[in-house]
Amino acid sequence: MNKALTVIRIIFGILLAVFGANKFFNFMPAPEEMPEAVINYMTALMSTKTLGLVGAVELIAGLSFIFNKYGALMAIILMSVSINAVLFHVFLSPADMIGAIVLLALNIVMLYAYKDKYKNLLAG
């Protein structure tokens, strides 16, 4: 990877690790006002422990990108989280969509950065 992609990978990893850890330790305050649909959705995710799974994926992916281990695998796994984040914001909280779009864009950059690792996987 060139230096620019290395910097992006590390910044992306730090962001993922922080937001993933926040799902366990709640050190970032939640917004004061949220639409009822968002509250219902988040309540469902918390009651089924799904939010913990998402946090674990984000934390593990973040550490993988920071330490440059299994980044290609984590970029694929993280796509489901990225797409779900964008869909969540499109349908339930469009005012806060920029963070989800940045997550998806950085995830796509990482997929592109690791494209050579996927050649055997995609070869018929």
C-alpha positions, 0 to 999 in steps of 0.5 A: 500500500502506498503512504496515502492508503496507509494513513487512510487505513490507520485513520479508518481503523482508529475511527472503527475502534473508537465507535466499536468500543463506544458500543460497549462503554458508552463514553460518547453521549447519545443525541438528546432528541431522537425520532421514535423510530430510531429509539425503537430500532436501537432498543430492538438492537440492544435487547437482542444483543445485536448492537454488541455484535456490531460493536465487536465487528467494528472493534476487531475491524478497526484493530485489524486495519490499525495493525494491518492484519486481515484487513482484506477480510475485515473490509469484506465483513465490514461492508454489511455494517457500512451498508446497514448504517447508510440504510439506517440513516436513509430511512430513520435518521437522514439528518445524521447521514454524513458519518455513515456515508464516510464509513461506506466510502472508507470501506470502499477505499479499503476494498479497493486497496486490497483488490489484489487479495480478492483475485483468487476469490473472484476467479471462477 
